[in-house]
Amino acid sequence: MQRYTKITFFAYLCIHEYPLMRKKKELPVLEDVKITDVAAEGNSLARVDDMVVFIPFGAPGDVADIKLDRKKKSYAEGHIERLITPSSIRETPRCEHFTVCGGCRWQHLPYSFQLECKQKQVKDALERIAKIPFPEITPILGSENIWEYRNKMEYTFSAKMWLTYDQMRSGMEFPDRRSAGFHIPGAFDKVLDINKCHLQDDLGNRIRLFIKEYGKENNLEFYDLREQHGFLRTLMIRIASTGEVMVVMAVGEDDADKINGLMNAVSERFPEITSLFYVVNTKVNDSISDLDIRLFKGRPYIEEEMEGLRFRIGPKSFYQTNSRQAYRLYSVVRDFAGLTGNELVYDLYTGTGTIALFLARGARHVVGIEYVPEAIEDARINAEANALTNTEFYAGDMKNVLSRDFIASHGTPDVMIVDPPRAGMHEDVVKVILEAEPAKIVYVSCNPATQARDLSLLHEKYDIKAVQPVDMFPHTQHVENVALLIRRH
């Protein structure tokens, strides 16, 4: 009989980090529970009497004893205390940090089943939230690579690493808790030390481990997230599909000797790094988007490539984190747009203009709008670098920039591409789109729920003609979805 010793982050916090919470009423263990489905946020689901129980890291078909961690009137949250009969679809996770890291919640599920779940997620959102007619959903486009697919990873250094449940139970002492890894979900000051992450080329692991060991050997202070002091703070590594490599090291002290020593060591050990940066961050938060990022060695950007187009990516630039799937995603957008060369295209939430530039060679003119000024500057640089003169880009809050006057000045679009953040579109933006009445809308979303909400609003004048999910993030519950809308006459 297999035993399951991992517990949820919430349960662990109750036991070890916030002992006062133990005074709450002890919740029961539900015995011989069969897990029947997957649920939101990467959880699994079971039904016990009239109660729905959400369980992380379960698989449909598992039979387990479930310890409840939280109970409400109509649902509960729990964790697998003992796995009695594993599901027939369970797989052995590749990563030693699975269940603790929080990043890849579906590593124990076959990739083919992950894709089924993501397809179902899109369908459920359209049925339950949009509640409007839609055609048969085209089968999801799975990722060609399900490991080492990310071109960007971000790590945090900590003076006091998170001790896992197994480490706590071992009775061992951990006098050196300096670490480099990922934040524990829901705990800003807890960092799990990562030995190996399988989501980026192994070069990323080697760079991170080298910097960690260099810091220890040279007595560089690892950052204390509660006290807000220390030298080694955060690390960003980008590895482009072109093979170019960018490293951005954030430090908490403006100490030239320490910075130069570290940067020279990294540069000498990894000559394949083409863009090496550092930034001094003495703020309370880890964000570096508002700071001066200084080039130490190499070019101030790396490049991605698609169909001969070159996209320059700086340390503050946004780019889809799965390069190969980004090409497939943009190809779907282009197919749905059906450009003939005569169209005026608006690309809303254009970011660094990747979709806009990808479409520009097939359009008469493309107008991109984005909130972040630095991203718009990148878009203009990329347009110039690729000799795409039929594009223009504007920075500002979408609901303020996209107005009747803007459309009157720049022309009514024939095709509108929208790719908003997870929260979806502001109602004012939806109203302007409905007033502009483009013949086609191609809606790209990383959140099927908010996309479905917006599609319901757009249904006032538009019908959904095609739906294509794309998996950008294997082993996670996240999915991209593209919908084609055609204006009714």
N, C-alpha and C positions, 0 to 999 in steps of 0.2 A: 504494500500500500504506500503510495507516494504522499509525502507530507509537504505542505506549503507553508513556509516560514516567513514569507515577506508580509509586511503590513502596510497600510496606507500611510501617507504623510500625516494626515489628520490624526490617526490613531497614535502614531509615533510621537507627535507633538504633545498629545494628551498625556502620554505616559512619562516622557523624558524631559520635555522642555517646559511644560506648563503644569507642574504637579498640582496646583490648586484646582485644576479642572477635574481631578480625580474625585472630587467631592460630589460630582453630579451622579445621578442614579446610574448604576451599572446596567448597560443594555445587554440583552440576551444573545446567545449563540443560536442561530437557526441551523438545525441539523439536516443533512441529506437534501440540500437544496439543488435543484437542477437549473443551471444557467441556460437561458433559451434564446437570447438575442444580443445584439450590440445596441448601444445607446449613445447619447450625446457625449461630447468631450472624450471620446475614446473609451468609455466605460462599457461594461457588459450589463446585462439585465436579467433579473429573475423575478418571478411572481410567487409570493407566499400568501395564501389566502387572498385577501383583497388588497394587499400591499405590493407595490413595486419596489424592488431593491436594486440600487445601482452599485456595481462592484467593479473596481479597476482590475485590469489584468486577468479577467476571466475570458473564457471562450465558450461559445454556444456548444452545449453538450457536456460541459463540466458538471460533475456532481461534487458538492463541497459543503463543508460546514462554514457558515458565514457569520462572522462576529459583527454585530451592528455597531457603528460608530456614531450615527446620528439618526434620529427618528422624528418624522413629522406625521401629520394626520394621514396623508395619502401615499407617502413614499418614505424610504429609508436609504441610508448609505452605509455600506459595510465593506469588509475585506475578507478574503479567503483565509480562514484560519487553518483549515485542513482540506487538502484536495484529495477526495476519496477516489473518484474515477475521472481521470483526465479525458477531455474531449478527444475524439478521434482526429480532429483537425489540428490539434496543438502541435507546434513545432518548437524545437529548442532555440531560444534566443541566441543570437550571435554575441551580443554585447554583455560583458560582465557587470555593467552598471544598470542593466534593465530592471525596471520597477522602482529604482531609486532616483535615477537621473530625471525622469519625467518627460524626456524628449521624444522617445519612440515607444508609444504605448501599445503598438500592435506588432511588435517583433515576434510574438508567440503565435501569430496568425499567418497562414500561408498567404503569399502576395496575391494569388488569384482571388482569395476570399476577401482580402482587403479591398480589392477593386470592386467586388460585388457590393460591399458595404457602402462604398463611396457612391456608386451608381444609385443605390437605394436612398442614400442621403439626399441626393439631388431630386429624385422622384418624390420623396416624402415632402420636401420643402415646397415643391410646386403644387402638390395635391393639398396639403394642409394649410399652407400660408397664402400662396398666390390664389388658389381656388379658381383658376381660369383654365380654359382649354389649352392643351399643349400637345405637340406631336410625340410620337414614340422617340424616346431618348436614344441617341446613337451610343453604341457601346463605348465606355470610357477608354481613353488613350492611356495605357499604362506606361510607366517610366522605363526606358530602355535599360537604365542602370538603377538598381534598387539599393546599392551600397556605393559609398564614395561619390554621391551625386551632387553634393552641395559645393558651390563655389565660394561660399562665405561662411565663416564660423567666428563666434565671439566668445572669449573666455574671461573669467574673473580670477584674480589672485586674492588669496585670503590668508590672514595670519592664523586663523582658527578653523580648520576644515570641519565639515559636517561628519560626525561619526554615524555610520549606518547602524541599523538594528543589530545586524550580525556582529559588527565590531563591538558594540556595547555589550552584547551577550558573551563575547569571547573572554572577557575578564582581562584582556591585555591592556597595557599602558601605551598611550600614544603621545609621548613627550614632544615630538615634532609634528605640529599640525599645520605647517605651512603647505599651501595647496594651490592648484591652478585647475579650474574646471568650470562647472555650471552652477548657477543659482538653483537651490532647491525651490520648487514651485511654492509660491505663497510665503516665502521666508527670505526677505531681501538680504539678510546678513548671514545666511547659511550657504556655503559653497561646497559642493561635492567634488573631491579630487578625482580627476579623470585620468586613467591610465591610457585608454585608447578609445577614440570615437571613430565609428565606422562610416560616418556620413560624409567625410571629406577625404581627399587623397591623403595617404599616410604622412606626407610631408608636413601637413598641419600638426599632426601629433608630435613629430620630431622637433619641430620649431618650439611648440609649447613646452615640451619636456626639457629641452635644452635651456630655455629661459628660466624655468623653475629651478633647475639644478645650478645654473649660473648664479641665480639670486641667493641660493643657499650657500654656495661655496664662497661668495664674495660678501656675505653678511648684508645683503640688501633687504630692507624691511618689507615684508609682505603687508598688503593693505589691511588695516583693521576696519571692517565695515561698520562697526558700531561707534568706535572712537574717532573715525574719520581721519586716520593718519597712516602713513606708510609710503613706500616708494613704488614697488611693483603693483599696478592697479588692474588694468584690463588689457586685452590683446585681441586684435582683429586680424584674421588671415583670409585673404582672397586668393583663390587659385583659378585662373580663367581657363576656358576651354582651349585657348591659344597656347597654354603653358606658362603664361606670365604670372608672376607671383607678387602680391602686395602684402606687406606686414605693417600694421599700425600699433605701436606700443604706447599705452597711456601710463604715465607715471604721476605719482601724487606729490612730488617735490621737484622744484626747478633747480636741480643740482647738476651742473654741467659735467663734472667729473664722472658722476655715476651714469649719467645719460650716455656720454661718449664711450665710456667703458663697455656698457651693455650693447649699444648699437654697433660698435666695432666688432665685438665678439660675435653677434648674430650675423653680421655681414660676412665675416671671415668663415664662419662655420657653414653658412648657406649661401654660396655664390649664386644659386639659382633665383634668389630674390631679386626682382627687377625694380621694385619700388619699396623703399624702406623709409617709414615715417616714425615720428614720435610726437606726442602731445602731452603737455603738462596740464593735468586736471586736478585742481584743488577745490572743486565744487562739492556739494553734498551728493549730487547724483552722478551716475556714470556716463551720461550722454556727452559726446564730444562734438556734436553737430554744430554747436555754437562757439567752438574753441578754435584757436589757431593751430592747425596741424602742420608740423614742420617736416620738410623733406630732408632726410639724412643722406640718402644715396639712391641713385637711379633716376628713373623718369617720374614725373608727378602723376602718372596714371598708368593703368594697365588697359589692355584692349580685349574685348570679346568680338567675335566675328559671326556674321550670318549672311550667307549668300553673297559674299564679297563686301558687305557692309562692315565697317569697323566702328565699334562703339567704345569710346574712351570712358573709363571708369576711374574717378578720383576717390579719395578716402571718404568723402561724404556722399558719393553717388549711390542711388538705388539701382539695382539690377536684379532681375529674377534670379533666385538662388540656385535653380536647377537649369544650367545653361542649355542642355540638350532638349529638355522638355519645354523651355521657353521658346525655342524655335518651332516646336510642334504646336504650341499654344498660339503663337503669332501666325502660323500658317493657317490655323482654323479661323482666326479673325479675318485674315485676308480672303479666304474662301467664302466666308459668310458675307463679307463686304461686296464681293463680286464686282470689283472695279473695272471700268472700261478705259480709263484714262481721261475721262471728261468730268469727273466728280470733284466737288468741293467737300472735303472731309474735315470734321471737327473731331479731335481726339481729347476727350475730357479726362482729367487726372492723368496727364501724359507722363508724369515722372520725368525721366531724362530723355523722353521722346523716342524710346525704342520702337514702340508700335507705330507711332507717327512716321518715323523714318523708314520702317520696314514697308509701310504702305505707300510712301511718297512716290516711288518710281511707277506706280500704277494709277496715280491720281493726278488731277489737274493742279490741285493745291490742297495743302494740309495745314490746319490751324490747331496748335496744341495749347492747352491751358493746364496749369499746375500751381499748387499752393506754395511750394518751396522754391524760392528764387535761385538757390544754388543748382537745383535740378534743371531749371529752365536754362541757366547758363551752360550746363553740360549739354542740353539738347541743342542749343545753338552751335556750340563747338562741334558736336557730332555731325550736325547738318552741313557745316562748312567743310569738315574733314572729308565728308562723302560727296561733296559737290552737289548737294540737294538744295537747289535754290528755290524750290516751290514749297517751302515750309516757313512758318512763322510761329513763334512761341510767346506766351504771355504768362506772367506770374501774378498770383493773387487768389483770394478765397473764391472758390468756384461760384458760390451763390451771389457774389458781388461782381465778378468779372463777366460771367455768362448772363447777360441782360438783353433786353429788347434792343437797346442802343448798340450793344456790341454786335449783335446779329445783323442789325440794319447797316452797320459800318463794314462788316467783313463778309456779308452775304449769307443767305440761308443755306445750310449744309444739305447736301444730297444724302450723305452717310454720316452718322454720328457714332463714334466709338466711345464707350464709357467703361472705365476700369477703376471704380472707386475703392476706397479703403474698406475694411471689414464692416464698418458701420453703415455702408451703403450711401445713397444719395440723400442730400437735404431736400425737403419737400419743395423749397423754392426752385431748386435746380430741375426737379421733375416738371414743375409748372412751366418753366422756360422751354424745356425740351418739347413739351406738348404744344406750346405756342409756336415753336419753330417748325414743327412738323417735318423733320427729315423723312425721306422715303424709307430709309433703313436705319435701324439702331442695332449695333452689335454690343451686347452687354457682357463684359468679362467680370467675373466675381470670384473672390476667394472665400465668400461666405454665402452659401446657397440660401440661407434663411433671409438675410437682408436683401439679397437679389430677388427672391420670391416676393417679398413685400413691395419692392419697387416695380416689379413686373405687373403686379396687381394694379398699381396706380397708372402705369403706362397703358394698361389694357383699355383705358378710355378711348384711345385712338389706334392702338396697335395690337396685332395678333402675333403670337409666338409661332415661328415657322420651323425652327430647328434648335436643338439643344445638344451640346457636346461637352461632357465632362472631360477633364484632363487631370491626371494625377501628377502633381509636382513634388509631392513629399511622401515617398514610400515609408511605411511603418508608422505613420501618423494618421490621425483621423481627418486631416485637412484635405480639401479638394477644390480645384478651380473648376468653374463652369462657364461656358460661353453659350449665350442665347441670341438668336437672330430674331428681330422683330420687324415686321413689315406694316407700314401704315395702311389702314383701311381707307377705301375710297368711298 
